[in-house]
Amino acid sequence: MGQSLKSSKTALPESNFPLQNSRVESLKSSKPALPDSSFRWIMTALVLGVLITAGTIVYGLKSTKTGASESTSSTAPTLSEKEPEVVSALGRIEPVGEVTKLAATPTMGGAKISRILVPEGAKVKAGDVIAIMDDYDRKVAALLAARESVKVARANLSVVKAGAKIGEIEAQKAEVNRANSEFRRKITVNEASVNTLGKQLQWEKIEQQATIQRLEAELKQAANDYRRYRILADEGAIALADLEQRGLNVATAKQRLQEAQARLMKTEATLEEQIQQQKAITQKDAETLYQQAKEAQANLFKVSEVRNVDVLKSSSELNLALAEFNQAKTDLETSLVKSPIDGQILKIYARPGEKVTDADGIADIGRTQQMMVVAEVYESDIRNIKPGQPALIKSENGSFPDELEGQVRVIGLKIGKKDVLGTDPSADIDARVVEVKILLRPESSKKVEGLTYAKVLVKILPN
C-alpha cells in the first residue's frame, strides 16, 4: 500500500496539473516580473492540493480494506457451521439383554430331555421350570435317601447328648450290685472250704495220732510179752509155739503202727494239697469276681457319662450327612432347567427323548416385554452418535407397518464386521461398524415383541 501511495503521489501531480508545471517554468523564466509574495502563495496552494489528494486516496483504501475484513469475519462462522447429520444404518430387533440360550448341565452320557413344561411363546418368570432331564427320578431317590441319613445322624446325636436310658442305668447298677455280691459270696464260700479242710486235717491228725499211740502201746505190750515168753521159753517153762505166737504179735503190732503212721502222713499230705488247691481257687475266684465287679462299675459309668468326643463324633456324622444331602439337592437342581429371567420362550429346540446339542441348547428366551434395536453404524459415522439421541426404526421387509421410535442408550466399544446384510448387492459386506443399542419406547416395543431378529432400517436423528 505504501508503494501505491507513493506512485499515486508522483503520478497525480504530473497528470492533473500540467498547466501548473508549465506556469512554474514560465514564472521562473519571468521571475523578475512577479513579486515574491505571489510566488509563495502559489507554491502553498500547490502543496495543499497535493496533500489533500493523497489523504483522500489513503482514507479510501483503508475504508475498503476494513470493509472487506469485516465482511470476511462476518461470513466465516457461517461457512464453518454445519448442519447436524442424520445417521442411517441397518439393524436387528432383539429383547433387552439379548437372547438367552437355555442349556442343561452336561453329563458323561449327554443330557437327555424327559419333559418340556412350557410351549413356544409362553411367558415365564425367573425360576420357572422349563424342562426336566431324564435323570430326575434317580436324583430324587438319592435326595430322599440323603434326607433319611440326616434324620438318623440327628437322632444319634440326640441320643449321645441325652446319655443312656434310665432303665439301662438302673440295670447296670443292679449288675454292679450282683457282681459285688457274687464276689463276696464266693470269697466267703472258698474261705469256708479252706477252713473246713484245715479243720479236717487237724481232726485226721488227732485221730491218726491217737491210733498211732494206741498201736505204739500195743507194740510195746507185745514186745514185753515176747521178752517174757522168751525167758520162759529159755527156761523151758512154755512151749516154743507160744514164743512164736508172741513174736508174731510183735510183728503184727509193728506193722499196724507203720500203717497208721503212713496213713497219717498220707492224710496230712492229701489235706494239705486240698487246702492249697482251695486257696488257689479262692484267689482265682477273687480276682475274677473282682474284675467282673470292676467291669460292671465301669459299664455303669460308661452308660451314665456323656463324653465330648462322642458328641463331636456324632456332630461330625450329622454334618457329613447334611453335606451329602445338600450335594444330592444340588444334583437334583441340575435335572431341572429353569428360566434365569422374566421373559418369553422364543424357540424350543429339543423334545422329550432327545439329547441336548451344544449349538442349540434347549430353548431361546428373551425379555420381550422390552425390545431394543441393535444398529450397525459405520465407523465413519460413529462420531455423530451420542447417548440420548432419538431414532426412527422402519421394517426393511414390511414385518411391521408403522415407524417405531426409540432412543440411543449404549454405544459399543468394539469395531467389527457387519452382521446384518442389506439387499443392495453392491454394498460393502466387510465394512467396519459399531453396534449401537437403541431402546424402543413401550408402545413401539409392544408392537415388535414377537419379531426377534427382524431386520430394520434405522435413522438416528440429531438432538
C-alpha positions, 0 to 999 in steps of 0.5 A: 500500500505504501508503494501505491501511495507513493506512485499515486503521489508522483503520478497525480501531480504530473497528470492533473496539473500540467498547466501548473508545471508549465506556469512554474517554468514560465514564472521562473523564466519571468521571475523578475516580473512577479513579486515574491509574495505571489510566488509563495502563495502559489507554491502553498496552494500547490502543496495543499492540493497535493496533500489533500489528494493523497489523504483522500486516496489513503482514507479510501483504501483503508475504508475498503480494506476494513470493509472487506475484513469485516465482511470476511469475519462476518461470513466465516462462522457461517461457512464453518457451521454445519448442519447436524447429520442424520445417521442411517444404518441397518439393524436387528430387533432383539429383547433387552439383554439379548437372547438367552440360550437355555442349556442343561448341565452336561453329563458323561452320557449327554443330557437327555430331555424327559419333559418340556413344561412350557410351549413356544411363546409362553411367558415365564418368570425367573425360576420357572421350570422349563424342562426336566432331564431324564435323570430326575427320578434317580436324583430324587431317590438319592435326595430322599435317601440323603434326607433319611441319613440326616434324620438318623445322624440327628437322632444319634446325636440326640441320643449321645447328648441325652446319655443312656436310658434310665432303665439301662442305668438302673440295670447296670447298677443292679449288675454292679450290685450282683457282681459285688455280691457274687464276689463276696459270696464266693470269697466267703464260700472258698474261705469256708472250704479252706477252713473246713479242710484245715479243720479236717486235717487237724481232726485226721491228725488227732485221730491218726495220732491217737491210733498211732499211740494206741498201736505204739502201746500195743507194740510195746505190750507185745514186745514185753510179752515176747521178752517174757515168753522168751525167758520162759521159753529159755527156761523151758517153762512154755512151749516154743509155739507160744514164743512164736505166737508172741513174736508174731504179735510183735510183728503184727503190732509193728506193722499196724503202727507203720500203717497208721503212721503212713496213713497219717502222713498220707492224710496230712499230705492229701489235706494239705494239697486240698487246702492249697488247691482251695486257696488257689481257687479262692484267689482265682475266684477273687480276682475274677469276681473282682474284675467282673465287679470292676467291669460292671462299675465301669459299664455303669459309668460308661452308660451314665457319662456323656463324653465330648468326643462322642458328641463331636463324633456324632456332630461330625456324622450329622454334618457329613450327612447334611453335606451329602444331602445338600450335594444330592439337592444340588444334583437334583437342581441340575435335572431341572432347567429353569428360566434365569429371567422374566421373559418369553420362550422364543424357540424350543429346540429339543423334545422329550427323548432327545439329547441336548446339542451344544449349538442349540441348547434347549430353548431361546428366551428373551425379555420381550416385554422390552425390545431394543434395536441393535444398529450397525453404524459405520465407523465413519459415522460413529462420531455423530452418535451420542447417548440420548439421541432419538431414532426412527426404526422402519421394517426393511421387509414390511414385518411391521407397518408403522415407524417405531421410535426409540432412543440411543442408550449404549454405544459399543466399544468394539469395531467389527464386521457387519452382521446384518446384510442389506439387499443392495448387492453392491454394498460393502459386506466387510465394512467396519461398524459399531453396534449401537443399542437403541431402546424402543419406547413401550408402545413401539416395543409392544408392537415388535415383541414377537419379531426377534431378529427382524431386520430394520432400517434405522435413522438416528436423528440429531438432538 
